[in-house]
Amino acid sequence: MTTSTGTDAGLVAAEDVLLFVNAAITATGQREFRSSAYQQQLSLDFLHEYVRVNYRRVYAASLALDINDHNAARIVRGLLENAADASAEEKRTEGRLIAARLAKLPPQRVYRLFRELRAAKVNNRRTRAIMRDWLAARPDPAHDAVKYRSGLKTAARHAHLGLDGSVEPECSGELGDFLFRPRHRPGYRNQRLDAWRRAHYAQGAVEELPFTVAEGFAARRGVKREAFLERMAPRMTRLERLRTLTQRTGAGDAPLPADVDLTVMPLTRLALFVLSLGFEARSAHRAELTRALRTAARRAAGPHAGSWGRVAAVLDDSYSSSGSGEKRRRPLAVALACHFLLEALAAPGAYTPLWTSDRTDPLLVRPWGPTPLGFRVLDALEHGPDRLVIVSDGWDNAPPGLAGEVLRVWRTRLDPDRHTAVVHVNPVYDADTFDVRRLSPSVPTTGVRDAEDLPALVELAGFAEGRTGAAALYAYLDRQVARFVGDEGAGAAS
């Protein structure tokens, strides 16, 4: 890392890095409870530009961290749009990071990125090579042609792909005709391509298509939703099943659909689903939902399970945890997911959860009331935990500022030797401060989007205390980049 680490300038640089990482984890440019989408986007625009210009290598290295997909795509676009600012060595490192990150992004997000690059007229050789390599690695180009038709067409035009065998030999000639001359052939050898053609006049062909494509055909034909979902269930992905599960379950005592295994769902997505159910449905399916949440939490804890000793958690279920129209109940879902994950991370029987509403039943939490974080922090510290984790948007308002004062006194007078590790994880980006809102300068704060990332984020939050130095932060980034691109001997961020 070329940035000085033994001076005030190095410390400022480290703070800038952490600021950007927190934003890249939490912010998506969508409306939050206390800020509009415009404010969020304006704040993110500034941060991306600032970090890319001043810390380009760190900007690229952020692709190796647990940032959200929105910011990962923005970083890729920023690097490719401003390729002239990078050295040859930086371009090589960036190329590996971009390829590794695109492989992890959802395909619809990548196709959207390709459309943005075309609209911005970014068409250098490196960009075309990245697009070509990503498309060549797609497991089923015919599936993409049907499901992401406009995106694949845009990418093919922009990267100058002939689609005559360079992507998929079995579709030689067919794929190009399907995208650019769909009426040129009376039929297609590829079953998926031909199913799309036949679906325009034969209802039976609709069920051979990917779910989201078939959904459009079914709606145009007036097919009843329940019958359609039942027939398409074998062809739906896990996430598609989760999205449709709420309307099929209802709010009563009906059993959960047998064709959906909740235990394999990601923890935070599962928490969002649980909160989308009414109180009656949650109570009726308590055993199934609790078992699924605990199974997902144990899977997320992995090797860290049971290793955190005595853990206390302060979990924010105040009214602001309702989120916004775009992020409905997202902060509360993160808190609920963290509850079950912390239970798995703590030693057996050594976990104490404290909700701001004073509720004791996590399955029935709802966004309600003020945020008395100070009182809950006091209650948590009385248990003498080895680790205290606070999951909140940081708006301590009952009374205002009490949590920060409690944490200051605890750190400076009652526990100066830090026998209790305290960390604040915040699921909400504060557009006004270009960061997540902090409770106290004496307690590290990090952004969080998915509870599954909590163990890694707690490690990252330690750098925010300033005790390890900037050099340790940059060494951490180097290790993450080497792991991400599969080269343990690399020092890509340095």
ABEGO torsion letter per residue (X at the ends): XABBAABAAAAAAAAAAAAAAAAAAABAGBBBAABBAAAAAAAAAAAAAAAAAABAAAAAAAAABBBBAAAAAAAAAAAAAAAAABBAAAAAAAAAAAAAAAAABBAAAAAAAAAAAAAAGBABAAAAAAAAAAAAABABAAAAAAAAAAAAAAAAAAAGBAGAGAABAAABGAAAAAAABAAABABBABAAAAAAAAAAABAAAAAABBAAAAAAAAAAAGBBAAAAAAAAAAABBAAAAAAAAAAAAEABABBBBAABBAAABBAAAAAAAAAABBAAAAAAAAAAAAAAAAAAAAAAAEAABGAAEBBBBBBBABAAAAEBAABBGAAAAAAAAAAAAAAAABBBGABBBBBAAGBABAAABBBBEBBBAAAAAAAAAAAGBABBBBBBAGBBAOBBGAAAAAAAAAAAAABAAGABBBBBBBABBBAAAGBBBBABAABBBBBBABAAAAAAAAAAAAAAAGAAEAAAAAAAAAAAAAAAAGBAABBAAX
